[in-house]
Amino acid sequence: MTIRLDGQVAIVTGAGQGLGRCHSLALAERGAKVVVNDLGDDKGQSAHADAVVAEIKAAGGDAMAHGANVANLEQVEDMVKQAKQAWGRVDILINNAGILRDKTFLKMPIEDFRLVVEVHLMGSANCTKAVWEIMREQNYGRIVFTTSSSGLYGNFGQSNYGAAKMAMVGLMNTLHLEGAKNDIRVNCLAPTAGTAMTEGLIPEPVFKLLSPEAVSPAIVFLAGPDAPSRKVLGAGGGSFAVYKGFETVGVNLLPDKLTPEAIAAAWDTINDEAGMQEFTGGFEQTGKFAKQGAEKLGLDLS
């Protein structure tokens, strides 16, 4: 089945170059009207965003540029307002904007930590907050946060970036629950691509293999009407995979072994991956722990 986005309105942040540009072109190719966001100058204008809009229009699509700084809620609200005024709705939000300030945690000024979190986490929260009520009233929305393997697995010299990117997963988990009744589906994309932001960080042959164009099909899928929700989809070099977080079965140490030493003695069992399960909500862990404790103490929790 062909995925079409005709009549839908998409906002793509950080869309003047690299992944954001490719995402915008891919969404427009499938029929979406696209707000191409890229950080503007003092007058709010972005030559990069204007160039992407021109590409979309030359191909027969419809698009507008906006120079909002995603870390500025007022500017973001203006962007969403203009999209709504022009096209009457907002169906898709691709939170792609980001920056790097790489250094080891020892040498990193706390200002660089705060700035990266502000752009990635608060920028994504600002944009999502600005469209959330619109999507709720429509009973339809597709939101994609951009996470990273640096957050999912860690990467030397990227404590700020990794922390901000892992925060995307936590935000997705809760908004998936809050948006479900209004068909707002929320996912994360974990892209690997050779872009201006990663140039020099990966070897040249790998850089060429990991084209941003190879990632954007994942965006169209996650923006589509049959998209899943609460998934972390990795994409890069033509490969696609899902990241999942699991919890071991663990052990209960009640009633008489509730000590650090008992944890150390039971560590191999606590860390045993056999029987691991994926939870879909925080209270599932609470329920598991309560059940284990009740069974150990012979309590009836019903």
Secondary structure, 3 states (H helix, E strand, C coil): CCCCCCCCEEEECCCCCHHHHHHHHHHHHCCCEEEEECCCCCCCCCHHHHHHHHHHHHCCCCEEEECCCCCCHHHHHHHHHHHHHHHCCCCEEEECCCCCCCECCCCCCHHHHHHHHHHHHHHHHHHHHHHHHHHHHHCCEEEEEECCHHHHCCCCCEHHHHHHHHHHHHHHHHHHHHHHHHCEEEEEEEECCCCCCCECCECHHHHHHCCHHHCHHHHHHHHCCCCCCCCEEEEECCEEEEECCCECCCCCCCCCCCCHHHHHHCHHHHCCCCCCECCCCHHHHHHHHHHHHHHHHCCCCC
